[in-house]
Structure formats: structure tokens, C-alpha cells
Amino acid sequence: MLMQVFEYSDEEIDYLKQRDPKLGVVIDRVGHVDISINENVFESIVISMISQQISKAAADSILKKLSNRFGGLSAGDICKCDAKALRECGLSERKASYMLGLGKAIVDGIVDFSNLSNLSNEAVIAELVKLKGVGVWTAEMTLIFSLGRKNIFSWRDLGIRKGLMKLNECNELSQIDIENYRAIYSPYCSIASFYLWKICHRK
């Protein structure tokens, strides 16, 4: 896997601290967060697909089994196997079906991954959700963790919602609240999200 680090600087941090002093306290406490990004979009989507609704440990175990068995996570590798082989690596029947469909879609050129970096955030999401099993959340995670986009606010993400509720000591958020925070953090919503995820996992 080709991994790099999501790049952001004091400019983005200072902006977020000014816009949301409560988040600023968290930023000062946590410091700079090193976030790895995988520039291989197919791998990034596969990892997001595998990780949905299971623990990180379980997802890591499945990824290791897939890599060991098939020698990699390319579309060509996936297309060489069948659903039974994928299930034997720990994938559910539904996820195995989605992954096979994803591999075929890439091989058949339904989505041109090489051109995604030239598209707007909205256009990337529109392209990726053409793929069965890829919803808006997976597309948003791809924008952050593969394309390194700085202004993605995935309000559907439970960790972000929990982080916001912990930050503001409340038990629920309306859609208006979500949109207000999107406006506050823009154009650096992705960086704000890194700290909201930290808050969510804080005991």
C-alpha cells in the first residue's frame, strides 16, 4: 500500500481554533495528528468497505488474510477470486459480492479512478456512488483518506456526531446544528474531523 501523510499546517489549526474555541482546547491538548492517506483509490475503497460496521481489529485481520491469500488488493487480484474465497477471509456474503462487483467495475472502466483527483468533491462522490456497495460515507472517506481533500464534513459518520456531542456536552444534534458546524469549520472540515474523532474515542 502506498501511504503518505495528510498534509496540514498551523494555518489550518489557527483558523479552526479561532472559529471554535472549544475545539481549540482539544487541538492544543492533542497536538498535530498524523493521518495516513492511501493514494490507491481502489485499496482505500476496499478498506472502507471492509471496515463498515466491524471493529478495527476485525477489519485488520480480514485485510491481512486477503493480502496473504491473493498477493494484494488490486482490482485484478479481486477479480481472480470468487465469493467463497472472499468469505473464507472473513467477509460477509454481502461484502464479498460488493467487492467482486467493485473489482469488475474498475476492470471494465465504469469509473476512471485516475481522473478523480481532477474532479470536485461533489463530482467524486457522484462517480463513486455509481459503484454498488459504495455509499456517500465511503465516498467521503475516500475523499479524505485517499485524495487528501481538506473540506469534507461527513455528518453521517457516527464518530463525528459523537465527537460534536461530547465537545458541546449535549445528547443530540439537529441537521441545522450539523450545517452550522460545517459552516464554522469550512474550508478545513476534514482537519476538524480528525479532532472530533479523537474526542469521540476519549474516555
Protein Blocks (a to p, Z undefined) as FASTA:
>chain_A
ZZddddddfklmmmmmmmmmmlmmmmmmnopadddddfblklmmmmmmmmgopafklmmm
mmmmmmmmnopacfklmmmpcfklmmmnopafklmmmmmmmmmmmmnomacfklmmmpcf
klmmmmmmmpghiafklmmmmmmmmnopabbccfklmklmmmmmmmnopabdcfklmmmm
mmmmpcclmmmmmmmmmmmmpZZ
